[in-house]
Amino acid sequence: MSVALTFLTRADCHLCDAARRVVLAGIAGRDVDLTEVDIDSDDDLRAKYDWDVPVVLINGRQHSFHRVDPDRLARALDRAESA
């Protein structure tokens, strides 16, 4: 079963750039549908996540914000793939 990973970000965000590298490495070789969304393009997302970006959602549930731990991400993806 494919896992939906949504990466909430914004332009000129150094934490987002670092998290993007972790996310891309973490999903390599996995059945993951990645969607990247700039929260500044959506008023509701900006209101909800303004100071928390980057944010990773796995199958619609918040997994992490600010920093993405590669081991924790791998475990979460393993669980989501086996669900």
Biopython code that builds the backbone (N, CA, C, O; Angstrom):
import numpy as np
from Bio.PDB.StructureBuilder import StructureBuilder

atoms = [
    (1, "MET", "N", (0.842, -1.182, 0.000)),
    (1, "MET", "CA", (0.000, 0.000, 0.000)),
    (1, "MET", "C", (0.884, 1.241, 0.000)),
    (1, "MET", "O", (1.836, 1.336, 0.774)),
    (2, "SER", "N", (0.564, 2.179, -0.866)),
    (2, "SER", "CA", (1.322, 3.410, -0.977)),
    (2, "SER", "C", (1.078, 4.302, 0.237)),
    (2, "SER", "O", (-0.037, 4.387, 0.753)),
    (3, "VAL", "N", (2.124, 4.951, 0.670)),
    (3, "VAL", "CA", (2.058, 5.876, 1.804)),
    (3, "VAL", "C", (2.024, 7.298, 1.249)),
    (3, "VAL", "O", (2.794, 7.640, 0.351)),
    (4, "ALA", "N", (1.129, 8.120, 1.790)),
    (4, "ALA", "CA", (1.057, 9.527, 1.400)),
    (4, "ALA", "C", (1.880, 10.347, 2.379)),
    (4, "ALA", "O", (1.575, 10.390, 3.571)),
    (5, "LEU", "N", (2.915, 10.992, 1.881)),
    (5, "LEU", "CA", (3.739, 11.864, 2.713)),
    (5, "LEU", "C", (3.580, 13.282, 2.186)),
    (5, "LEU", "O", (3.874, 13.560, 1.023)),
    (6, "THR", "N", (3.116, 14.167, 3.043)),
    (6, "THR", "CA", (2.977, 15.578, 2.697)),
    (6, "THR", "C", (4.047, 16.353, 3.444)),
    (6, "THR", "O", (4.184, 16.248, 4.663)),
    (7, "PHE", "N", (4.799, 17.129, 2.684)),
    (7, "PHE", "CA", (5.887, 17.927, 3.234)),
    (7, "PHE", "C", (5.474, 19.391, 3.134)),
    (7, "PHE", "O", (5.403, 19.955, 2.042)),
    (8, "LEU", "N", (5.204, 19.995, 4.282)),
    (8, "LEU", "CA", (4.788, 21.400, 4.332)),
    (8, "LEU", "C", (6.017, 22.263, 4.539)),
    (8, "LEU", "O", (6.804, 22.025, 5.456)),
    (9, "THR", "N", (6.180, 23.249, 3.700)),
    (9, "THR", "CA", (7.411, 24.017, 3.662)),
    (9, "THR", "C", (7.105, 25.468, 3.306)),
    (9, "THR", "O", (5.945, 25.859, 3.176)),
    (10, "ARG", "N", (8.148, 26.245, 3.154)),
    (10, "ARG", "CA", (8.017, 27.608, 2.620)),
    (10, "ARG", "C", (9.362, 27.990, 2.007)),
    (10, "ARG", "O", (10.390, 27.375, 2.290)),
    (11, "ALA", "N", (9.329, 29.004, 1.174)),
    (11, "ALA", "CA", (10.540, 29.479, 0.511)),
    (11, "ALA", "C", (11.509, 30.084, 1.526)),
    (11, "ALA", "O", (11.104, 30.617, 2.559)),
    (12, "ASP", "N", (12.791, 29.985, 1.205)),
    (12, "ASP", "CA", (13.851, 30.602, 2.013)),
    (12, "ASP", "C", (13.859, 30.120, 3.457)),
    (12, "ASP", "O", (14.065, 30.910, 4.379)),
    (13, "CYS", "N", (13.637, 28.832, 3.651)),
    (13, "CYS", "CA", (13.592, 28.233, 4.988)),
    (13, "CYS", "C", (14.728, 27.220, 5.090)),
    (13, "CYS", "O", (14.671, 26.158, 4.469)),
    (14, "HIS", "N", (15.756, 27.540, 5.869)),
    (14, "HIS", "CA", (16.907, 26.638, 5.964)),
    (14, "HIS", "C", (16.538, 25.313, 6.631)),
    (14, "HIS", "O", (17.082, 24.270, 6.267)),
    (15, "LEU", "N", (15.618, 25.340, 7.605)),
    (15, "LEU", "CA", (15.171, 24.084, 8.216)),
    (15, "LEU", "C", (14.439, 23.220, 7.193)),
    (15, "LEU", "O", (14.560, 21.995, 7.206)),
    (16, "CYS", "N", (13.685, 23.859, 6.314)),
    (16, "CYS", "CA", (12.965, 23.132, 5.263)),
    (16, "CYS", "C", (13.949, 22.462, 4.305)),
    (16, "CYS", "O", (13.745, 21.317, 3.900)),
    (17, "ASP", "N", (15.004, 23.171, 3.949)),
    (17, "ASP", "CA", (16.007, 22.600, 3.051)),
    (17, "ASP", "C", (16.662, 21.369, 3.670)),
    (17, "ASP", "O", (16.856, 20.361, 2.992)),
    (18, "ALA", "N", (16.999, 21.447, 4.940)),
    (18, "ALA", "CA", (17.623, 20.310, 5.622)),
    (18, "ALA", "C", (16.637, 19.148, 5.740)),
    (18, "ALA", "O", (17.003, 17.995, 5.510)),
    (19, "ALA", "N", (15.395, 19.449, 6.096)),
    (19, "ALA", "CA", (14.381, 18.403, 6.240)),
    (19, "ALA", "C", (14.082, 17.746, 4.900)),
    (19, "ALA", "O", (13.855, 16.538, 4.846)),
    (20, "ARG", "N", (14.077, 18.515, 3.823)),
    (20, "ARG", "CA", (13.821, 17.971, 2.489)),
    (20, "ARG", "C", (14.847, 16.895, 2.148)),
    (20, "ARG", "O", (14.496, 15.852, 1.595)),
    (21, "ARG", "N", (16.104, 17.144, 2.474)),
    (21, "ARG", "CA", (17.150, 16.145, 2.190)),
    (21, "ARG", "C", (16.884, 14.857, 2.965)),
    (21, "ARG", "O", (17.043, 13.766, 2.418)),
    (22, "VAL", "N", (16.482, 14.967, 4.227)),
    (22, "VAL", "CA", (16.184, 13.792, 5.048)),
    (22, "VAL", "C", (14.977, 13.053, 4.488)),
    (22, "VAL", "O", (14.989, 11.826, 4.387)),
    (23, "VAL", "N", (13.936, 13.793, 4.125)),
    (23, "VAL", "CA", (12.724, 13.173, 3.586)),
    (23, "VAL", "C", (13.029, 12.444, 2.279)),
    (23, "VAL", "O", (12.628, 11.293, 2.104)),
    (24, "LEU", "N", (13.728, 13.099, 1.370)),
    (24, "LEU", "CA", (14.031, 12.470, 0.076)),
    (24, "LEU", "C", (14.873, 11.214, 0.243)),
    (24, "LEU", "O", (14.637, 10.213, -0.433)),
    (25, "ALA", "N", (15.842, 11.260, 1.131)),
    (25, "ALA", "CA", (16.648, 10.066, 1.394)),
    (25, "ALA", "C", (15.804, 8.982, 2.052)),
    (25, "ALA", "O", (15.973, 7.800, 1.753)),
    (26, "GLY", "N", (14.907, 9.368, 2.936)),
    (26, "GLY", "CA", (14.085, 8.411, 3.669)),
    (26, "GLY", "C", (13.046, 7.704, 2.835)),
    (26, "GLY", "O", (12.669, 6.572, 3.140)),
    (27, "ILE", "N", (12.571, 8.359, 1.774)),
    (27, "ILE", "CA", (11.544, 7.726, 0.951)),
    (27, "ILE", "C", (12.123, 6.992, -0.250)),
    (27, "ILE", "O", (11.393, 6.306, -0.965)),
    (28, "ALA", "N", (13.419, 7.126, -0.481)),
    (28, "ALA", "CA", (14.050, 6.470, -1.628)),
    (28, "ALA", "C", (13.807, 4.963, -1.570)),
    (28, "ALA", "O", (14.068, 4.320, -0.553)),
    (29, "GLY", "N", (13.307, 4.413, -2.664)),
    (29, "GLY", "CA", (13.070, 2.982, -2.747)),
    (29, "GLY", "C", (11.791, 2.517, -2.074)),
    (29, "GLY", "O", (11.531, 1.315, -2.009)),
    (30, "ARG", "N", (11.001, 3.434, -1.581)),
    (30, "ARG", "CA", (9.743, 3.087, -0.905)),
    (30, "ARG", "C", (8.565, 3.493, -1.792)),
    (30, "ARG", "O", (8.688, 4.331, -2.685)),
    (31, "ASP", "N", (7.427, 2.871, -1.513)),
    (31, "ASP", "CA", (6.196, 3.199, -2.226)),
    (31, "ASP", "C", (5.522, 4.366, -1.511)),
    (31, "ASP", "O", (4.561, 4.190, -0.762)),
    (32, "VAL", "N", (6.055, 5.566, -1.763)),
    (32, "VAL", "CA", (5.588, 6.774, -1.088)),
    (32, "VAL", "C", (5.206, 7.810, -2.135)),
    (32, "VAL", "O", (5.965, 8.089, -3.064)),
    (33, "ASP", "N", (4.018, 8.373, -1.968)),
    (33, "ASP", "CA", (3.579, 9.490, -2.806)),
    (33, "ASP", "C", (3.894, 10.774, -2.050)),
    (33, "ASP", "O", (3.264, 11.076, -1.037)),
    (34, "LEU", "N", (4.869, 11.524, -2.545)),
    (34, "LEU", "CA", (5.305, 12.756, -1.895)),
    (34, "LEU", "C", (4.593, 13.950, -2.509)),
    (34, "LEU", "O", (4.564, 14.120, -3.727)),
    (35, "THR", "N", (4.020, 14.773, -1.640)),
    (35, "THR", "CA", (3.436, 16.044, -2.050)),
    (35, "THR", "C", (4.096, 17.131, -1.221)),
    (35, "THR", "O", (4.098, 17.077, 0.008)),
    (36, "GLU", "N", (4.652, 18.109, -1.901)),
    (36, "GLU", "CA", (5.268, 19.233, -1.203)),
    (36, "GLU", "C", (4.369, 20.455, -1.374)),
    (36, "GLU", "O", (3.964, 20.789, -2.487)),
    (37, "VAL", "N", (4.065, 21.110, -0.265)),
    (37, "VAL", "CA", (3.147, 22.247, -0.284)),
    (37, "VAL", "C", (3.810, 23.435, 0.412)),
    (37, "VAL", "O", (4.291, 23.318, 1.539)),
    (38, "ASP", "N", (3.829, 24.562, -0.264)),
    (38, "ASP", "CA", (4.295, 25.818, 0.333)),
    (38, "ASP", "C", (3.125, 26.380, 1.134)),
    (38, "ASP", "O", (2.102, 26.752, 0.559)),
    (39, "ILE", "N", (3.268, 26.444, 2.443)),
    (39, "ILE", "CA", (2.144, 26.882, 3.273)),
    (39, "ILE", "C", (1.735, 28.324, 3.003)),
    (39, "ILE", "O", (0.608, 28.715, 3.307)),
    (40, "ASP", "N", (2.638, 29.116, 2.438)),
    (40, "ASP", "CA", (2.314, 30.504, 2.154)),
    (40, "ASP", "C", (1.366, 30.649, 0.963)),
    (40, "ASP", "O", (0.899, 31.749, 0.667)),
    (41, "SER", "N", (1.085, 29.535, 0.282)),
    (41, "SER", "CA", (0.133, 29.562, -0.833)),
    (41, "SER", "C", (-1.285, 29.235, -0.366)),
    (41, "SER", "O", (-2.218, 29.229, -1.169)),
    (42, "ASP", "N", (-1.447, 28.961, 0.935)),
    (42, "ASP", "CA", (-2.750, 28.550, 1.467)),
    (42, "ASP", "C", (-2.947, 29.216, 2.834)),
    (42, "ASP", "O", (-2.204, 28.944, 3.777)),
    (43, "ASP", "N", (-3.943, 30.079, 2.928)),
    (43, "ASP", "CA", (-4.164, 30.825, 4.172)),
    (43, "ASP", "C", (-4.409, 29.915, 5.370)),
    (43, "ASP", "O", (-3.916, 30.188, 6.464)),
    (44, "ASP", "N", (-5.166, 28.834, 5.175)),
    (44, "ASP", "CA", (-5.462, 27.919, 6.283)),
    (44, "ASP", "C", (-4.200, 27.207, 6.769)),
    (44, "ASP", "O", (-3.974, 27.087, 7.973)),
    (45, "LEU", "N", (-3.379, 26.735, 5.826)),
    (45, "LEU", "CA", (-2.134, 26.064, 6.216)),
    (45, "LEU", "C", (-1.184, 27.032, 6.904)),
    (45, "LEU", "O", (-0.539, 26.684, 7.892)),
    (46, "ARG", "N", (-1.102, 28.244, 6.379)),
    (46, "ARG", "CA", (-0.222, 29.248, 7.002)),
    (46, "ARG", "C", (-0.690, 29.546, 8.422)),
    (46, "ARG", "O", (0.135, 29.655, 9.329)),
    (47, "ALA", "N", (-1.980, 29.678, 8.628)),
    (47, "ALA", "CA", (-2.507, 29.955, 9.966)),
    (47, "ALA", "C", (-2.216, 28.809, 10.928)),
    (47, "ALA", "O", (-1.938, 29.041, 12.104)),
    (48, "LYS", "N", (-2.280, 27.580, 10.437)),
    (48, "LYS", "CA", (-2.101, 26.417, 11.301)),
    (48, "LYS", "C", (-0.625, 26.099, 11.579)),
    (48, "LYS", "O", (-0.273, 25.726, 12.698)),
    (49, "TYR", "N", (0.237, 26.247, 10.562)),
    (49, "TYR", "CA", (1.624, 25.772, 10.667)),
    (49, "TYR", "C", (2.676, 26.874, 10.557)),
    (49, "TYR", "O", (3.862, 26.572, 10.417)),
    (50, "ASP", "N", (2.274, 28.132, 10.616)),
    (50, "ASP", "CA", (3.166, 29.254, 10.319)),
    (50, "ASP", "C", (4.549, 29.129, 10.944)),
    (50, "ASP", "O", (5.546, 29.269, 10.236)),
    (51, "TRP", "N", (4.641, 28.874, 12.227)),
    (51, "TRP", "CA", (5.934, 28.837, 12.919)),
    (51, "TRP", "C", (6.469, 27.426, 13.104)),
    (51, "TRP", "O", (7.488, 27.238, 13.769)),
    (52, "ASP", "N", (5.800, 26.430, 12.529)),
    (52, "ASP", "CA", (6.209, 25.041, 12.731)),
    (52, "ASP", "C", (6.893, 24.404, 11.526)),
    (52, "ASP", "O", (7.379, 23.278, 11.633)),
    (53, "VAL", "N", (6.947, 25.082, 10.389)),
    (53, "VAL", "CA", (7.551, 24.467, 9.214)),
    (53, "VAL", "C", (9.026, 24.202, 9.431)),
    (53, "VAL", "O", (9.690, 24.939, 10.160)),
    (54, "PRO", "N", (9.535, 23.179, 8.818)),
    (54, "PRO", "CA", (8.841, 22.216, 7.978)),
    (54, "PRO", "C", (8.011, 21.239, 8.813)),
    (54, "PRO", "O", (8.313, 20.967, 9.975)),
    (55, "VAL", "N", (6.961, 20.727, 8.184)),
    (55, "VAL", "CA", (6.094, 19.749, 8.820)),
    (55, "VAL", "C", (5.977, 18.552, 7.891)),
    (55, "VAL", "O", (5.822, 18.709, 6.680)),
    (56, "VAL", "N", (6.052, 17.359, 8.461)),
    (56, "VAL", "CA", (5.854, 16.128, 7.693)),
    (56, "VAL", "C", (4.570, 15.474, 8.182)),
    (56, "VAL", "O", (4.392, 15.231, 9.376)),
    (57, "LEU", "N", (3.681, 15.195, 7.236)),
    (57, "LEU", "CA", (2.461, 14.461, 7.517)),
    (57, "LEU", "C", (2.561, 13.116, 6.819)),
    (57, "LEU", "O", (2.897, 13.049, 5.636)),
    (58, "ILE", "N", (2.275, 12.055, 7.538)),
    (58, "ILE", "CA", (2.245, 10.715, 6.951)),
    (58, "ILE", "C", (0.820, 10.231, 6.997)),
    (58, "ILE", "O", (0.226, 10.092, 8.067)),
    (59, "ASN", "N", (0.275, 9.975, 5.822)),
    (59, "ASN", "CA", (-1.131, 9.586, 5.687)),
    (59, "ASN", "C", (-2.041, 10.560, 6.443)),
    (59, "ASN", "O", (-3.004, 10.156, 7.095)),
    (60, "GLY", "N", (-1.713, 11.854, 6.340)),
    (60, "GLY", "CA", (-2.547, 12.896, 6.909)),
    (60, "GLY", "C", (-2.309, 13.206, 8.373)),
    (60, "GLY", "O", (-2.896, 14.147, 8.908)),
    (61, "ARG", "N", (-1.459, 12.431, 9.029)),
    (61, "ARG", "CA", (-1.191, 12.665, 10.458)),
    (61, "ARG", "C", (0.188, 13.288, 10.622)),
    (61, "ARG", "O", (1.153, 12.888, 9.970)),
    (62, "GLN", "N", (0.259, 14.283, 11.516)),
    (62, "GLN", "CA", (1.536, 14.956, 11.715)),
    (62, "GLN", "C", (2.560, 14.003, 12.314)),
    (62, "GLN", "O", (2.330, 13.374, 13.348)),
    (63, "HIS", "N", (3.683, 13.917, 11.639)),
    (63, "HIS", "CA", (4.791, 13.076, 12.106)),
    (63, "HIS", "C", (5.856, 13.921, 12.794)),
    (63, "HIS", "O", (6.328, 13.568, 13.875)),
    (64, "SER", "N", (6.233, 15.025, 12.178)),
    (64, "SER", "CA", (7.308, 15.833, 12.741)),
    (64, "SER", "C", (7.177, 17.275, 12.290)),
    (64, "SER", "O", (6.448, 17.594, 11.351)),
    (65, "PHE", "N", (7.904, 18.135, 12.983)),
    (65, "PHE", "CA", (8.001, 19.538, 12.598)),
    (65, "PHE", "C", (9.369, 20.054, 13.020)),
    (65, "PHE", "O", (10.013, 19.497, 13.909)),
    (66, "HIS", "N", (9.796, 21.114, 12.376)),
    (66, "HIS", "CA", (11.101, 21.766, 12.560)),
    (66, "HIS", "C", (12.244, 20.895, 12.043)),
    (66, "HIS", "O", (12.938, 21.289, 11.105)),
    (67, "ARG", "N", (12.450, 19.732, 12.630)),
    (67, "ARG", "CA", (13.526, 18.840, 12.194)),
    (67, "ARG", "C", (12.960, 17.439, 11.998)),
    (67, "ARG", "O", (12.028, 17.026, 12.687)),
    (68, "VAL", "N", (13.543, 16.717, 11.040)),
    (68, "VAL", "CA", (13.094, 15.356, 10.750)),
    (68, "VAL", "C", (14.227, 14.402, 11.110)),
    (68, "VAL", "O", (15.317, 14.473, 10.544)),
    (69, "ASP", "N", (13.955, 13.514, 12.055)),
    (69, "ASP", "CA", (14.936, 12.513, 12.457)),
    (69, "ASP", "C", (14.839, 11.342, 11.476)),
    (69, "ASP", "O", (13.766, 10.756, 11.334)),
    (70, "PRO", "N", (15.931, 10.990, 10.800)),
    (70, "PRO", "CA", (15.860, 9.953, 9.773)),
    (70, "PRO", "C", (15.435, 8.579, 10.313)),
    (70, "PRO", "O", (14.685, 7.865, 9.647)),
    (71, "ASP", "N", (15.894, 8.209, 11.487)),
    (71, "ASP", "CA", (15.519, 6.904, 12.046)),
    (71, "ASP", "C", (14.048, 6.872, 12.428)),
    (71, "ASP", "O", (13.359, 5.882, 12.177)),
    (72, "ARG", "N", (13.572, 7.931, 13.023)),
    (72, "ARG", "CA", (12.150, 8.007, 13.398)),
    (72, "ARG", "C", (11.266, 7.998, 12.148)),
    (72, "ARG", "O", (10.213, 7.362, 12.130)),
    (73, "LEU", "N", (11.703, 8.707, 11.106)),
    (73, "LEU", "CA", (10.958, 8.712, 9.848)),
    (73, "LEU", "C", (10.910, 7.311, 9.252)),
    (73, "LEU", "O", (9.856, 6.872, 8.791)),
    (74, "ALA", "N", (12.027, 6.611, 9.255)),
    (74, "ALA", "CA", (12.067, 5.250, 8.700)),
    (74, "ALA", "C", (11.120, 4.324, 9.446)),
    (74, "ALA", "O", (10.409, 3.531, 8.829)),
    (75, "ARG", "N", (11.107, 4.420, 10.755)),
    (75, "ARG", "CA", (10.192, 3.567, 11.556)),
    (75, "ARG", "C", (8.730, 3.890, 11.254)),
    (75, "ARG", "O", (7.899, 2.990, 11.138)),
    (76, "ALA", "N", (8.426, 5.173, 11.129)),
    (76, "ALA", "CA", (7.049, 5.587, 10.833)),
    (76, "ALA", "C", (6.628, 5.114, 9.446)),
    (76, "ALA", "O", (5.489, 4.687, 9.253)),
    (77, "LEU", "N", (7.538, 5.188, 8.486)),
    (77, "LEU", "CA", (7.219, 4.718, 7.136)),
    (77, "LEU", "C", (7.050, 3.197, 7.125)),
    (77, "LEU", "O", (6.169, 2.679, 6.438)),
    (78, "ASP", "N", (7.882, 2.482, 7.879)),
    (78, "ASP", "CA", (7.725, 1.025, 7.988)),
    (78, "ASP", "C", (6.339, 0.674, 8.504)),
    (78, "ASP", "O", (5.665, -0.196, 7.954)),
    (79, "ARG", "N", (5.919, 1.355, 9.563)),
    (79, "ARG", "CA", (4.587, 1.102, 10.137)),
    (79, "ARG", "C", (3.485, 1.432, 9.141)),
    (79, "ARG", "O", (2.531, 0.668, 8.994)),
    (80, "ALA", "N", (3.608, 2.554, 8.463)),
    (80, "ALA", "CA", (2.572, 2.971, 7.516)),
    (80, "ALA", "C", (2.494, 2.014, 6.323)),
    (80, "ALA", "O", (1.407, 1.739, 5.815)),
    (81, "GLU", "N", (3.636, 1.514, 5.885)),
    (81, "GLU", "CA", (3.650, 0.581, 4.749)),
    (81, "GLU", "C", (3.023, -0.763, 5.118)),
    (81, "GLU", "O", (2.439, -1.436, 4.269)),
    (82, "SER", "N", (3.145, -1.142, 6.365)),
    (82, "SER", "CA", (2.613, -2.450, 6.771)),
    (82, "SER", "C", (1.168, -2.376, 7.248)),
    (82, "SER", "O", (0.561, -3.413, 7.517)),
    (83, "ALA", "N", (0.612, -1.192, 7.358)),
    (83, "ALA", "CA", (-0.770, -1.033, 7.829)),
    (83, "ALA", "C", (-1.774, -1.411, 6.749)),
    (83, "ALA", "O", (-2.982, -1.335, 6.976)),
]
sb = StructureBuilder()
sb.init_structure("model")
sb.init_model(0)
sb.init_chain("A")
sb.init_seg("    ")
for serial, (resi, resn, name, xyz) in enumerate(atoms, 1):
    if name == "N":
        sb.init_residue(resn, " ", resi, " ")
    sb.init_atom(name, np.array(xyz, "f"), 0.0, 1.0, " ", f" {name:<3s}", serial, name[0])
structure = sb.get_structure()
